[in-house]
Amino acid sequence: EMLKSDQKKIFYEALKELNEREKEILTIQHDAVASYADVTNDRWDNANAKLADSEKRFSNLLNTLTDDYTNQATMSQCYILINELKKAVGLKDKEIFFIEYRNLMSKMEILVT
């Protein structure tokens, strides 16, 4: 429990130095990691709720104008992968979820670096 508290503290300290777009991206990534833990523990409803929130956040980001078209393409790919994760959760298919999760995390790394 203490480790979880420390992780949250570090996460929120890092958020203070970022712009709003970067904060949203990190929050989405954090929710994806949390949904991974939920799926691992068969908490499908929790995972679905986190992914639904991530989908809304991504949708808002995609509708925000930006000059960075490379990032925009990667964000569109992430949005699609979030939807794929939601489908896997709906099917309660851990194997597909874990594959799509790995794909999402590799794309998210591009956005946060």
BALUMTOR-937979 format. One record per atom (N, C-alpha, C, O): residue number from 1; residue in three letters; atom name; x, y, z. Coordinates in Angstrom, 1 decimal, decimal comma. Layout:
N
[NUM; 'ala'; 'CA'; [X; Y; Z]],
...
This chain:
113
[1; 'glu'; 'N'; [0,8; -1,2; 0,0]],
[1; 'glu'; 'CA'; [0,0; 0,0; 0,0]],
[1; 'glu'; 'C'; [0,9; 1,3; 0,0]],
[1; 'glu'; 'O'; [0,5; 2,2; -0,7]],
[2; 'met'; 'N'; [2,0; 1,2; 0,7]],
[2; 'met'; 'CA'; [2,9; 2,4; 0,8]],
[2; 'met'; 'C'; [3,5; 2,6; -0,6]],
[2; 'met'; 'O'; [3,7; 3,7; -1,0]],
[3; 'leu'; 'N'; [3,9; 1,5; -1,3]],
[3; 'leu'; 'CA'; [4,5; 1,6; -2,6]],
[3; 'leu'; 'C'; [3,5; 2,3; -3,6]],
[3; 'leu'; 'O'; [3,9; 3,1; -4,4]],
[4; 'lys'; 'N'; [2,2; 1,9; -3,5]],
[4; 'lys'; 'CA'; [1,2; 2,5; -4,3]],
[4; 'lys'; 'C'; [1,1; 4,0; -4,1]],
[4; 'lys'; 'O'; [0,9; 4,7; -5,0]],
[5; 'ser'; 'N'; [1,1; 4,3; -2,8]],
[5; 'ser'; 'CA'; [1,1; 5,8; -2,5]],
[5; 'ser'; 'C'; [2,3; 6,5; -3,0]],
[5; 'ser'; 'O'; [2,1; 7,6; -3,5]],
[6; 'asp'; 'N'; [3,4; 5,9; -2,9]],
[6; 'asp'; 'CA'; [4,7; 6,6; -3,4]],
[6; 'asp'; 'C'; [4,6; 6,7; -5,0]],
[6; 'asp'; 'O'; [5,0; 7,7; -5,5]],
[7; 'gln'; 'N'; [4,1; 5,7; -5,6]],
[7; 'gln'; 'CA'; [3,9; 5,7; -7,1]],
[7; 'gln'; 'C'; [3,0; 6,9; -7,5]],
[7; 'gln'; 'O'; [3,3; 7,6; -8,4]],
[8; 'lys'; 'N'; [1,9; 7,0; -6,8]],
[8; 'lys'; 'CA'; [1,0; 8,1; -7,1]],
[8; 'lys'; 'C'; [1,6; 9,5; -6,9]],
[8; 'lys'; 'O'; [1,4; 10,4; -7,7]],
[9; 'lys'; 'N'; [2,4; 9,6; -5,8]],
[9; 'lys'; 'CA'; [3,0; 10,8; -5,5]],
[9; 'lys'; 'C'; [4,0; 11,2; -6,6]],
[9; 'lys'; 'O'; [4,1; 12,4; -7,0]],
[10; 'ile'; 'N'; [4,8; 10,3; -7,1]],
[10; 'ile'; 'CA'; [5,8; 10,5; -8,1]],
[10; 'ile'; 'C'; [5,1; 10,9; -9,4]],
[10; 'ile'; 'O'; [5,5; 11,8; -10,1]],
[11; 'phe'; 'N'; [4,0; 10,1; -9,7]],
[11; 'phe'; 'CA'; [3,2; 10,4; -10,9]],
[11; 'phe'; 'C'; [2,7; 11,8; -10,9]],
[11; 'phe'; 'O'; [2,8; 12,5; -11,9]],
[12; 'tyr'; 'N'; [2,1; 12,3; -9,8]],
[12; 'tyr'; 'CA'; [1,5; 13,6; -9,8]],
[12; 'tyr'; 'C'; [2,5; 14,7; -9,7]],
[12; 'tyr'; 'O'; [2,3; 15,8; -10,2]],
[13; 'glu'; 'N'; [3,7; 14,4; -9,1]],
[13; 'glu'; 'CA'; [4,8; 15,4; -9,2]],
[13; 'glu'; 'C'; [5,3; 15,6; -10,6]],
[13; 'glu'; 'O'; [5,5; 16,7; -11,0]],
[14; 'ala'; 'N'; [5,4; 14,5; -11,4]],
[14; 'ala'; 'CA'; [5,8; 14,6; -12,8]],
[14; 'ala'; 'C'; [4,8; 15,4; -13,6]],
[14; 'ala'; 'O'; [5,2; 16,1; -14,5]],
[15; 'leu'; 'N'; [3,5; 15,2; -13,3]],
[15; 'leu'; 'CA'; [2,5; 15,9; -14,0]],
[15; 'leu'; 'C'; [2,5; 17,4; -13,9]],
[15; 'leu'; 'O'; [2,1; 18,2; -14,8]],
[16; 'lys'; 'N'; [3,0; 17,9; -12,8]],
[16; 'lys'; 'CA'; [3,1; 19,4; -12,5]],
[16; 'lys'; 'C'; [3,9; 20,1; -13,6]],
[16; 'lys'; 'O'; [3,6; 21,3; -13,9]],
[17; 'glu'; 'N'; [4,9; 19,5; -14,2]],
[17; 'glu'; 'CA'; [5,8; 20,1; -15,1]],
[17; 'glu'; 'C'; [5,4; 20,0; -16,5]],
[17; 'glu'; 'O'; [6,1; 20,5; -17,4]],
[18; 'leu'; 'N'; [4,3; 19,4; -16,8]],
[18; 'leu'; 'CA'; [3,8; 19,2; -18,2]],
[18; 'leu'; 'C'; [2,7; 20,1; -18,6]],
[18; 'leu'; 'O'; [2,0; 20,6; -17,8]],
[19; 'asn'; 'N'; [2,6; 20,2; -19,9]],
[19; 'asn'; 'CA'; [1,4; 21,0; -20,4]],
[19; 'asn'; 'C'; [0,2; 20,1; -20,4]],
[19; 'asn'; 'O'; [0,3; 18,9; -20,1]],
[20; 'glu'; 'N'; [-1,0; 20,7; -20,7]],
[20; 'glu'; 'CA'; [-2,2; 19,9; -20,5]],
[20; 'glu'; 'C'; [-2,3; 18,7; -21,4]],
[20; 'glu'; 'O'; [-2,8; 17,7; -21,0]],
[21; 'arg'; 'N'; [-1,8; 18,9; -22,7]],
[21; 'arg'; 'CA'; [-1,9; 17,8; -23,6]],
[21; 'arg'; 'C'; [-1,0; 16,6; -23,1]],
[21; 'arg'; 'O'; [-1,4; 15,4; -23,2]],
[22; 'glu'; 'N'; [0,2; 16,9; -22,6]],
[22; 'glu'; 'CA'; [1,1; 15,9; -22,1]],
[22; 'glu'; 'C'; [0,5; 15,2; -20,9]],
[22; 'glu'; 'O'; [0,6; 14,0; -20,7]],
[23; 'lys'; 'N'; [-0,2; 16,0; -20,0]],
[23; 'lys'; 'CA'; [-0,9; 15,4; -18,8]],
[23; 'lys'; 'C'; [-1,9; 14,4; -19,2]],
[23; 'lys'; 'O'; [-2,1; 13,4; -18,6]],
[24; 'glu'; 'N'; [-2,7; 14,8; -20,2]],
[24; 'glu'; 'CA'; [-3,8; 13,9; -20,7]],
[24; 'glu'; 'C'; [-3,2; 12,6; -21,2]],
[24; 'glu'; 'O'; [-3,7; 11,5; -20,9]],
[25; 'ile'; 'N'; [-2,1; 12,7; -22,0]],
[25; 'ile'; 'CA'; [-1,5; 11,5; -22,6]],
[25; 'ile'; 'C'; [-1,0; 10,6; -21,5]],
[25; 'ile'; 'O'; [-1,2; 9,4; -21,5]],
[26; 'leu'; 'N'; [-0,3; 11,2; -20,4]],
[26; 'leu'; 'CA'; [0,2; 10,4; -19,3]],
[26; 'leu'; 'C'; [-1,0; 9,8; -18,5]],
[26; 'leu'; 'O'; [-0,9; 8,7; -18,0]],
[27; 'thr'; 'N'; [-2,1; 10,5; -18,4]],
[27; 'thr'; 'CA'; [-3,2; 10,0; -17,6]],
[27; 'thr'; 'C'; [-3,8; 8,8; -18,4]],
[27; 'thr'; 'O'; [-4,2; 7,8; -17,8]],
[28; 'ile'; 'N'; [-3,9; 8,9; -19,7]],
[28; 'ile'; 'CA'; [-4,4; 7,8; -20,5]],
[28; 'ile'; 'C'; [-3,5; 6,6; -20,4]],
[28; 'ile'; 'O'; [-4,0; 5,5; -20,2]],
[29; 'gln'; 'N'; [-2,2; 6,8; -20,4]],
[29; 'gln'; 'CA'; [-1,2; 5,7; -20,3]],
[29; 'gln'; 'C'; [-1,4; 5,1; -18,9]],
[29; 'gln'; 'O'; [-1,4; 3,9; -18,7]],
[30; 'his'; 'N'; [-1,5; 5,9; -17,9]],
[30; 'his'; 'CA'; [-1,7; 5,4; -16,5]],
[30; 'his'; 'C'; [-3,0; 4,6; -16,4]],
[30; 'his'; 'O'; [-3,0; 3,5; -15,8]],
[31; 'asp'; 'N'; [-4,1; 5,0; -17,0]],
[31; 'asp'; 'CA'; [-5,3; 4,3; -17,0]],
[31; 'asp'; 'C'; [-5,2; 2,9; -17,8]],
[31; 'asp'; 'O'; [-5,8; 1,9; -17,4]],
[32; 'ala'; 'N'; [-4,4; 2,9; -18,8]],
[32; 'ala'; 'CA'; [-4,2; 1,7; -19,6]],
[32; 'ala'; 'C'; [-3,4; 0,7; -18,7]],
[32; 'ala'; 'O'; [-3,7; -0,5; -18,7]],
[33; 'val'; 'N'; [-2,4; 1,1; -18,0]],
[33; 'val'; 'CA'; [-1,7; 0,3; -17,1]],
[33; 'val'; 'C'; [-2,6; -0,3; -16,0]],
[33; 'val'; 'O'; [-2,6; -1,4; -15,6]],
[34; 'ala'; 'N'; [-3,5; 0,6; -15,4]],
[34; 'ala'; 'CA'; [-4,4; 0,2; -14,4]],
[34; 'ala'; 'C'; [-5,4; -0,8; -15,0]],
[34; 'ala'; 'O'; [-5,8; -1,8; -14,3]],
[35; 'ser'; 'N'; [-5,8; -0,6; -16,2]],
[35; 'ser'; 'CA'; [-6,8; -1,6; -16,8]],
[35; 'ser'; 'C'; [-6,1; -3,0; -17,0]],
[35; 'ser'; 'O'; [-6,7; -4,0; -16,9]],
[36; 'tyr'; 'N'; [-4,8; -2,9; -17,3]],
[36; 'tyr'; 'CA'; [-4,0; -4,2; -17,4]],
[36; 'tyr'; 'C'; [-4,1; -5,0; -16,1]],
[36; 'tyr'; 'O'; [-4,3; -6,2; -16,1]],
[37; 'ala'; 'N'; [-3,9; -4,3; -15,0]],
[37; 'ala'; 'CA'; [-3,9; -4,9; -13,7]],
[37; 'ala'; 'C'; [-5,4; -5,4; -13,5]],
[37; 'ala'; 'O'; [-5,5; -6,5; -12,9]],
[38; 'asp'; 'N'; [-6,4; -4,7; -13,9]],
[38; 'asp'; 'CA'; [-7,7; -5,1; -13,7]],
[38; 'asp'; 'C'; [-8,0; -6,4; -14,5]],
[38; 'asp'; 'O'; [-8,6; -7,3; -14,0]],
[39; 'val'; 'N'; [-7,6; -6,4; -15,7]],
[39; 'val'; 'CA'; [-7,8; -7,6; -16,6]],
[39; 'val'; 'C'; [-7,0; -8,8; -16,0]],
[39; 'val'; 'O'; [-7,6; -9,9; -16,0]],
[40; 'thr'; 'N'; [-5,8; -8,6; -15,5]],
[40; 'thr'; 'CA'; [-5,1; -9,7; -14,9]],
[40; 'thr'; 'C'; [-5,8; -10,3; -13,7]],
[40; 'thr'; 'O'; [-5,7; -11,5; -13,5]],
[41; 'asn'; 'N'; [-6,6; -9,5; -13,0]],
[41; 'asn'; 'CA'; [-7,3; -9,9; -11,9]],
[41; 'asn'; 'C'; [-8,8; -10,2; -12,1]],
[41; 'asn'; 'O'; [-9,6; -10,2; -11,2]],
[42; 'asp'; 'N'; [-9,1; -10,3; -13,4]],
[42; 'asp'; 'CA'; [-10,5; -10,5; -13,9]],
[42; 'asp'; 'C'; [-11,5; -9,5; -13,4]],
[42; 'asp'; 'O'; [-12,7; -9,8; -13,1]],
[43; 'arg'; 'N'; [-11,1; -8,3; -13,3]],
[43; 'arg'; 'CA'; [-12,0; -7,2; -12,9]],
[43; 'arg'; 'C'; [-12,4; -6,4; -14,2]],
[43; 'arg'; 'O'; [-11,9; -5,3; -14,5]],
[44; 'trp'; 'N'; [-13,2; -7,1; -15,0]],
[44; 'trp'; 'CA'; [-13,5; -6,6; -16,4]],
[44; 'trp'; 'C'; [-14,2; -5,3; -16,4]],
[44; 'trp'; 'O'; [-14,0; -4,5; -17,2]],
[45; 'asp'; 'N'; [-15,2; -5,1; -15,4]],
[45; 'asp'; 'CA'; [-15,9; -3,9; -15,4]],
[45; 'asp'; 'C'; [-15,0; -2,7; -15,1]],
[45; 'asp'; 'O'; [-15,2; -1,6; -15,7]],
[46; 'asn'; 'N'; [-14,1; -2,9; -14,2]],
[46; 'asn'; 'CA'; [-13,2; -1,8; -13,8]],
[46; 'asn'; 'C'; [-12,3; -1,4; -15,1]],
[46; 'asn'; 'O'; [-12,1; -0,3; -15,4]],
[47; 'ala'; 'N'; [-11,8; -2,5; -15,7]],
[47; 'ala'; 'CA'; [-11,0; -2,2; -16,9]],
[47; 'ala'; 'C'; [-11,8; -1,5; -18,0]],
[47; 'ala'; 'O'; [-11,3; -0,6; -18,6]],
[48; 'asn'; 'N'; [-13,0; -1,9; -18,2]],
[48; 'asn'; 'CA'; [-13,9; -1,3; -19,2]],
[48; 'asn'; 'C'; [-14,1; 0,2; -18,9]],
[48; 'asn'; 'O'; [-14,1; 1,0; -19,8]],
[49; 'ala'; 'N'; [-14,3; 0,5; -17,6]],
[49; 'ala'; 'CA'; [-14,6; 1,9; -17,2]],
[49; 'ala'; 'C'; [-13,3; 2,8; -17,4]],
[49; 'ala'; 'O'; [-13,4; 3,9; -17,9]],
[50; 'lys'; 'N'; [-12,1; 2,2; -17,1]],
[50; 'lys'; 'CA'; [-10,9; 3,0; -17,3]],
[50; 'lys'; 'C'; [-10,7; 3,2; -18,8]],
[50; 'lys'; 'O'; [-10,3; 4,3; -19,2]],
[51; 'leu'; 'N'; [-10,9; 2,2; -19,6]],
[51; 'leu'; 'CA'; [-10,7; 2,3; -21,1]],
[51; 'leu'; 'C'; [-11,7; 3,3; -21,7]],
[51; 'leu'; 'O'; [-11,4; 4,0; -22,7]],
[52; 'ala'; 'N'; [-12,9; 3,3; -21,2]],
[52; 'ala'; 'CA'; [-14,0; 4,2; -21,7]],
[52; 'ala'; 'C'; [-13,5; 5,6; -21,4]],
[52; 'ala'; 'O'; [-13,7; 6,5; -22,3]],
[53; 'asp'; 'N'; [-13,0; 5,9; -20,2]],
[53; 'asp'; 'CA'; [-12,5; 7,2; -19,9]],
[53; 'asp'; 'C'; [-11,3; 7,6; -20,8]],
[53; 'asp'; 'O'; [-11,2; 8,7; -21,3]],
[54; 'ser'; 'N'; [-10,4; 6,6; -21,1]],
[54; 'ser'; 'CA'; [-9,3; 6,9; -21,9]],
[54; 'ser'; 'C'; [-9,7; 7,2; -23,4]],
[54; 'ser'; 'O'; [-9,2; 8,0; -24,0]],
[55; 'glu'; 'N'; [-10,8; 6,5; -23,8]],
[55; 'glu'; 'CA'; [-11,3; 6,7; -25,1]],
[55; 'glu'; 'C'; [-11,8; 8,1; -25,3]],
[55; 'glu'; 'O'; [-11,6; 8,8; -26,3]],
[56; 'lys'; 'N'; [-12,5; 8,6; -24,3]],
[56; 'lys'; 'CA'; [-13,1; 10,0; -24,3]],
[56; 'lys'; 'C'; [-11,9; 11,0; -24,3]],
[56; 'lys'; 'O'; [-12,0; 12,0; -25,0]],
[57; 'arg'; 'N'; [-10,9; 10,7; -23,5]],
[57; 'arg'; 'CA'; [-9,8; 11,7; -23,4]],
[57; 'arg'; 'C'; [-9,1; 11,7; -24,7]],
[57; 'arg'; 'O'; [-8,7; 12,8; -25,2]],
[58; 'phe'; 'N'; [-8,9; 10,6; -25,4]],
[58; 'phe'; 'CA'; [-8,2; 10,5; -26,7]],
[58; 'phe'; 'C'; [-9,0; 11,2; -27,7]],
[58; 'phe'; 'O'; [-8,5; 12,0; -28,5]],
[59; 'ser'; 'N'; [-10,3; 11,0; -27,7]],
[59; 'ser'; 'CA'; [-11,2; 11,7; -28,6]],
[59; 'ser'; 'C'; [-11,1; 13,2; -28,5]],
[59; 'ser'; 'O'; [-11,0; 13,9; -29,5]],
[60; 'asn'; 'N'; [-11,1; 13,7; -27,3]],
[60; 'asn'; 'CA'; [-10,9; 15,1; -27,1]],
[60; 'asn'; 'C'; [-9,5; 15,6; -27,6]],
[60; 'asn'; 'O'; [-9,5; 16,7; -28,2]],
[61; 'leu'; 'N'; [-8,5; 14,9; -27,4]],
[61; 'leu'; 'CA'; [-7,2; 15,2; -27,9]],
[61; 'leu'; 'C'; [-7,1; 15,2; -29,4]],
[61; 'leu'; 'O'; [-6,5; 16,1; -30,0]],
[62; 'leu'; 'N'; [-7,8; 14,3; -30,0]],
[62; 'leu'; 'CA'; [-7,8; 14,2; -31,5]],
[62; 'leu'; 'C'; [-8,5; 15,3; -32,1]],
[62; 'leu'; 'O'; [-8,3; 15,7; -33,2]],
[63; 'asn'; 'N'; [-9,5; 15,9; -31,3]],
[63; 'asn'; 'CA'; [-10,3; 17,0; -31,9]],
[63; 'asn'; 'C'; [-9,7; 18,3; -31,6]],
[63; 'asn'; 'O'; [-10,2; 19,4; -31,9]],
[64; 'thr'; 'N'; [-8,5; 18,3; -30,9]],
[64; 'thr'; 'CA'; [-7,8; 19,6; -30,6]],
[64; 'thr'; 'C'; [-6,8; 19,8; -31,8]],
[64; 'thr'; 'O'; [-6,0; 18,9; -32,1]],
[65; 'leu'; 'N'; [-6,8; 21,0; -32,3]],
[65; 'leu'; 'CA'; [-5,9; 21,3; -33,4]],
[65; 'leu'; 'C'; [-4,4; 21,3; -33,0]],
[65; 'leu'; 'O'; [-4,1; 21,8; -31,9]],
[66; 'thr'; 'N'; [-3,5; 20,8; -33,8]],
[66; 'thr'; 'CA'; [-2,1; 20,8; -33,5]],
[66; 'thr'; 'C'; [-1,3; 20,8; -34,8]],
[66; 'thr'; 'O'; [-1,8; 20,4; -35,9]],
[67; 'asp'; 'N'; [-0,1; 21,4; -34,8]],
[67; 'asp'; 'CA'; [0,7; 21,4; -36,0]],
[67; 'asp'; 'C'; [1,6; 20,2; -36,1]],
[67; 'asp'; 'O'; [2,3; 20,0; -37,1]],
[68; 'asp'; 'N'; [1,5; 19,3; -35,1]],
[68; 'asp'; 'CA'; [2,4; 18,1; -35,1]],
[68; 'asp'; 'C'; [1,7; 16,9; -35,7]],
[68; 'asp'; 'O'; [1,0; 16,2; -35,0]],
[69; 'tyr'; 'N'; [1,8; 16,8; -37,0]],
[69; 'tyr'; 'CA'; [1,0; 15,8; -37,7]],
[69; 'tyr'; 'C'; [1,6; 14,4; -37,5]],
[69; 'tyr'; 'O'; [0,8; 13,4; -37,6]],
[70; 'thr'; 'N'; [2,9; 14,3; -37,2]],
[70; 'thr'; 'CA'; [3,5; 13,0; -36,9]],
[70; 'thr'; 'C'; [2,8; 12,4; -35,6]],
[70; 'thr'; 'O'; [2,4; 11,3; -35,5]],
[71; 'asn'; 'N'; [2,8; 13,3; -34,6]],
[71; 'asn'; 'CA'; [2,1; 12,9; -33,3]],
[71; 'asn'; 'C'; [0,6; 12,6; -33,5]],
[71; 'asn'; 'O'; [0,1; 11,7; -32,9]],
[72; 'gln'; 'N'; [0,0; 13,4; -34,4]],
[72; 'gln'; 'CA'; [-1,4; 13,2; -34,6]],
[72; 'gln'; 'C'; [-1,7; 11,8; -35,2]],
[72; 'gln'; 'O'; [-2,7; 11,1; -34,8]],
[73; 'ala'; 'N'; [-0,8; 11,3; -36,1]],
[73; 'ala'; 'CA'; [-1,0; 10,0; -36,7]],
[73; 'ala'; 'C'; [-0,8; 8,9; -35,6]],
[73; 'ala'; 'O'; [-1,6; 8,0; -35,5]],
[74; 'thr'; 'N'; [0,2; 9,1; -34,7]],
[74; 'thr'; 'CA'; [0,4; 8,2; -33,7]],
[74; 'thr'; 'C'; [-0,7; 8,2; -32,7]],
[74; 'thr'; 'O'; [-1,1; 7,1; -32,2]],
[75; 'met'; 'N'; [-1,3; 9,3; -32,4]],
[75; 'met'; 'CA'; [-2,4; 9,4; -31,5]],
[75; 'met'; 'C'; [-3,6; 8,7; -32,1]],
[75; 'met'; 'O'; [-4,4; 8,1; -31,4]],
[76; 'ser'; 'N'; [-3,8; 8,8; -33,4]],
[76; 'ser'; 'CA'; [-4,9; 8,1; -34,0]],
[76; 'ser'; 'C'; [-4,8; 6,6; -33,9]],
[76; 'ser'; 'O'; [-5,7; 5,9; -33,6]],
[77; 'gln'; 'N'; [-3,5; 6,2; -34,0]],
[77; 'gln'; 'CA'; [-3,3; 4,7; -33,9]],
[77; 'gln'; 'C'; [-3,5; 4,3; -32,4]],
[77; 'gln'; 'O'; [-4,1; 3,2; -32,2]],
[78; 'cys'; 'N'; [-3,2; 5,1; -31,5]],
[78; 'cys'; 'CA'; [-3,4; 4,8; -30,1]],
[78; 'cys'; 'C'; [-4,9; 4,8; -29,8]],
[78; 'cys'; 'O'; [-5,4; 3,9; -29,1]],
[79; 'tyr'; 'N'; [-5,7; 5,7; -30,4]],
[79; 'tyr'; 'CA'; [-7,1; 5,7; -30,2]],
[79; 'tyr'; 'C'; [-7,7; 4,4; -30,7]],
[79; 'tyr'; 'O'; [-8,6; 3,8; -30,1]],
[80; 'ile'; 'N'; [-7,3; 3,9; -31,9]],
[80; 'ile'; 'CA'; [-7,7; 2,6; -32,4]],
[80; 'ile'; 'C'; [-7,4; 1,5; -31,5]],
[80; 'ile'; 'O'; [-8,2; 0,6; -31,2]],
[81; 'leu'; 'N'; [-6,2; 1,5; -31,0]],
[81; 'leu'; 'CA'; [-5,7; 0,4; -30,0]],
[81; 'leu'; 'C'; [-6,5; 0,5; -28,7]],
[81; 'leu'; 'O'; [-6,8; -0,6; -28,2]],
[82; 'ile'; 'N'; [-6,9; 1,6; -28,2]],
[82; 'ile'; 'CA'; [-7,7; 1,7; -27,0]],
[82; 'ile'; 'C'; [-9,1; 1,0; -27,3]],
[82; 'ile'; 'O'; [-9,6; 0,3; -26,5]],
[83; 'asn'; 'N'; [-9,6; 1,3; -28,5]],
[83; 'asn'; 'CA'; [-10,9; 0,6; -28,9]],
[83; 'asn'; 'C'; [-10,7; -0,9; -29,0]],
[83; 'asn'; 'O'; [-11,6; -1,6; -28,7]],
[84; 'glu'; 'N'; [-9,6; -1,3; -29,5]],
[84; 'glu'; 'CA'; [-9,3; -2,8; -29,6]],
[84; 'glu'; 'C'; [-9,2; -3,4; -28,2]],
[84; 'glu'; 'O'; [-9,7; -4,5; -27,9]],
[85; 'leu'; 'N'; [-8,6; -2,6; -27,2]],
[85; 'leu'; 'CA'; [-8,6; -3,1; -25,9]],
[85; 'leu'; 'C'; [-10,0; -3,2; -25,3]],
[85; 'leu'; 'O'; [-10,3; -4,2; -24,6]],
[86; 'lys'; 'N'; [-10,8; -2,2; -25,6]],
[86; 'lys'; 'CA'; [-12,2; -2,3; -25,1]],
[86; 'lys'; 'C'; [-12,9; -3,5; -25,7]],
[86; 'lys'; 'O'; [-13,7; -4,2; -25,0]],
[87; 'lys'; 'N'; [-12,7; -3,8; -26,9]],
[87; 'lys'; 'CA'; [-13,3; -5,0; -27,5]],
[87; 'lys'; 'C'; [-12,9; -6,3; -26,8]],
[87; 'lys'; 'O'; [-13,7; -7,2; -26,6]],
[88; 'ala'; 'N'; [-11,5; -6,4; -26,5]],
[88; 'ala'; 'CA'; [-11,0; -7,5; -25,9]],
[88; 'ala'; 'C'; [-11,6; -7,7; -24,5]],
[88; 'ala'; 'O'; [-11,9; -8,8; -24,0]],
[89; 'val'; 'N'; [-11,8; -6,6; -23,8]],
[89; 'val'; 'CA'; [-12,4; -6,6; -22,5]],
[89; 'val'; 'C'; [-13,9; -7,0; -22,6]],
[89; 'val'; 'O'; [-14,4; -7,8; -21,8]],
[90; 'gly'; 'N'; [-14,6; -6,5; -23,6]],
[90; 'gly'; 'CA'; [-16,0; -7,0; -23,9]],
[90; 'gly'; 'C'; [-16,1; -8,5; -24,1]],
[90; 'gly'; 'O'; [-17,0; -9,1; -23,7]],
[91; 'leu'; 'N'; [-15,1; -9,0; -24,8]],
[91; 'leu'; 'CA'; [-15,0; -10,5; -25,0]],
[91; 'leu'; 'C'; [-14,4; -11,3; -23,9]],
[91; 'leu'; 'O'; [-14,5; -12,5; -23,8]],
[92; 'lys'; 'N'; [-13,9; -10,5; -22,9]],
[92; 'lys'; 'CA'; [-13,2; -11,1; -21,8]],
[92; 'lys'; 'C'; [-12,0; -12,0; -22,2]],
[92; 'lys'; 'O'; [-11,9; -13,2; -21,8]],
[93; 'asp'; 'N'; [-11,3; -11,5; -23,2]],
[93; 'asp'; 'CA'; [-10,2; -12,3; -23,8]],
[93; 'asp'; 'C'; [-8,9; -11,7; -23,4]],
[93; 'asp'; 'O'; [-8,4; -10,7; -23,9]],
[94; 'lys'; 'N'; [-8,2; -12,3; -22,4]],
[94; 'lys'; 'CA'; [-7,0; -11,8; -21,9]],
[94; 'lys'; 'C'; [-5,9; -11,8; -22,9]],
[94; 'lys'; 'O'; [-5,1; -10,9; -23,0]],
[95; 'glu'; 'N'; [-5,8; -12,8; -23,7]],
[95; 'glu'; 'CA'; [-4,7; -13,0; -24,7]],
[95; 'glu'; 'C'; [-4,7; -11,8; -25,7]],
[95; 'glu'; 'O'; [-3,7; -11,2; -25,9]],
[96; 'ile'; 'N'; [-5,9; -11,5; -26,3]],
[96; 'ile'; 'CA'; [-6,0; -10,4; -27,2]],
[96; 'ile'; 'C'; [-5,7; -9,1; -26,5]],
[96; 'ile'; 'O'; [-5,0; -8,2; -27,0]],
[97; 'phe'; 'N'; [-6,2; -9,0; -25,3]],
[97; 'phe'; 'CA'; [-6,0; -7,8; -24,5]],
[97; 'phe'; 'C'; [-4,5; -7,5; -24,3]],
[97; 'phe'; 'O'; [-4,0; -6,4; -24,6]],
[98; 'phe'; 'N'; [-3,8; -8,5; -23,9]],
[98; 'phe'; 'CA'; [-2,3; -8,4; -23,6]],
[98; 'phe'; 'C'; [-1,6; -8,0; -24,9]],
[98; 'phe'; 'O'; [-0,6; -7,3; -24,8]],
[99; 'ile'; 'N'; [-1,9; -8,6; -26,0]],
[99; 'ile'; 'CA'; [-1,3; -8,3; -27,3]],
[99; 'ile'; 'C'; [-1,5; -6,8; -27,7]],
[99; 'ile'; 'O'; [-0,6; -6,1; -28,0]],
[100; 'glu'; 'N'; [-2,8; -6,4; -27,6]],
[100; 'glu'; 'CA'; [-3,1; -5,0; -27,9]],
[100; 'glu'; 'C'; [-2,5; -4,0; -26,9]],
[100; 'glu'; 'O'; [-2,2; -2,9; -27,3]],
[101; 'tyr'; 'N'; [-2,5; -4,4; -25,7]],
[101; 'tyr'; 'CA'; [-1,9; -3,6; -24,7]],
[101; 'tyr'; 'C'; [-0,4; -3,3; -25,0]],
[101; 'tyr'; 'O'; [0,1; -2,2; -24,9]],
[102; 'arg'; 'N'; [0,3; -4,4; -25,4]],
[102; 'arg'; 'CA'; [1,7; -4,2; -25,7]],
[102; 'arg'; 'C'; [1,9; -3,3; -26,9]],
[102; 'arg'; 'O'; [2,8; -2,4; -26,9]],
[103; 'asn'; 'N'; [1,0; -3,4; -27,9]],
[103; 'asn'; 'CA'; [1,0; -2,5; -29,1]],
[103; 'asn'; 'C'; [0,8; -1,1; -28,7]],
[103; 'asn'; 'O'; [1,4; -0,2; -29,1]],
[104; 'leu'; 'N'; [-0,2; -0,9; -27,8]],
[104; 'leu'; 'CA'; [-0,6; 0,5; -27,3]],
[104; 'leu'; 'C'; [0,6; 1,1; -26,6]],
[104; 'leu'; 'O'; [0,9; 2,2; -26,8]],
[105; 'met'; 'N'; [1,2; 0,3; -25,7]],
[105; 'met'; 'CA'; [2,3; 0,9; -24,9]],
[105; 'met'; 'C'; [3,5; 1,3; -25,8]],
[105; 'met'; 'O'; [4,2; 2,3; -25,5]],
[106; 'ser'; 'N'; [3,8; 0,6; -26,8]],
[106; 'ser'; 'CA'; [4,9; 0,9; -27,7]],
[106; 'ser'; 'C'; [4,5; 2,2; -28,4]],
[106; 'ser'; 'O'; [5,4; 3,1; -28,7]],
[107; 'lys'; 'N'; [3,3; 2,4; -28,8]],
[107; 'lys'; 'CA'; [2,9; 3,7; -29,5]],
[107; 'lys'; 'C'; [2,8; 4,8; -28,5]],
[107; 'lys'; 'O'; [3,2; 6,0; -28,8]],
[108; 'met'; 'N'; [2,4; 4,6; -27,2]],
[108; 'met'; 'CA'; [2,3; 5,6; -26,2]],
[108; 'met'; 'C'; [3,7; 6,1; -25,9]],
[108; 'met'; 'O'; [3,9; 7,3; -25,6]],
[109; 'glu'; 'N'; [4,7; 5,2; -25,9]],
[109; 'glu'; 'CA'; [6,1; 5,7; -25,6]],
[109; 'glu'; 'C'; [6,5; 6,7; -26,6]],
[109; 'glu'; 'O'; [7,3; 7,7; -26,2]],
[110; 'ile'; 'N'; [6,1; 6,7; -27,8]],
[110; 'ile'; 'CA'; [6,4; 7,7; -28,8]],
[110; 'ile'; 'C'; [5,8; 9,0; -28,4]],
[110; 'ile'; 'O'; [6,5; 10,0; -28,6]],
[111; 'leu'; 'N'; [4,6; 9,0; -27,9]],
[111; 'leu'; 'CA'; [3,9; 10,2; -27,5]],
[111; 'leu'; 'C'; [4,5; 10,9; -26,3]],
[111; 'leu'; 'O'; [4,5; 12,1; -26,2]],
[112; 'val'; 'N'; [5,1; 10,1; -25,4]],
[112; 'val'; 'CA'; [5,6; 10,7; -24,1]],
[112; 'val'; 'C'; [7,1; 10,9; -24,1]],
[112; 'val'; 'O'; [7,6; 11,4; -23,1]],
[113; 'thr'; 'N'; [7,7; 10,7; -25,2]],
[113; 'thr'; 'CA'; [9,2; 11,0; -25,3]],
[113; 'thr'; 'C'; [9,5; 12,2; -26,0]],
[113; 'thr'; 'O'; [10,6; 12,6; -26,1]],
